[in-house]
Amino acid sequence: MTYFFLTMAVLCEVVATSCLKASNEFREWVPSLFAILGYVGSLYFMTLSLRKLTLGTVYATWSGLGIVLVAIFGFVFYKEKLDFAAILGIALIIAGVLIMNLVSKTNVH
């Protein structure tokens, strides 16, 4: 269940961050509401994942996967560019998250 909670935290954060652009600086109420609810949900699920995983692992996974997924969302839906350096950075973030979760012995209490 721990990784389910962490996955939900990441997905809520991605929805919230993606809605920020659509909120038009919080002038559009529907995307603004989704942004606020997404961040609340993200923090709630993050606290649940902290029952079993260390703070460093949770935060690295949450922020790292959030960065990757938001960048992909921006590329697909907002037609934002991803150059070679950005793609390399995304690959390194994914590698770091995988190493912390699969190889590191410090990721569980």
Buried (B, 14 or more C-beta within 10 A) or exposed (E): EBEEBBBBBBBBBBBBBBBBBBBEEEEBEEBBEBBBBBBEBBBEBBEBBBEBBBEEBBEBBBBBBBBBBBBBBBBEEEEBEEEEEEEEBBEEBBEEBEEBBEEBEEBEE
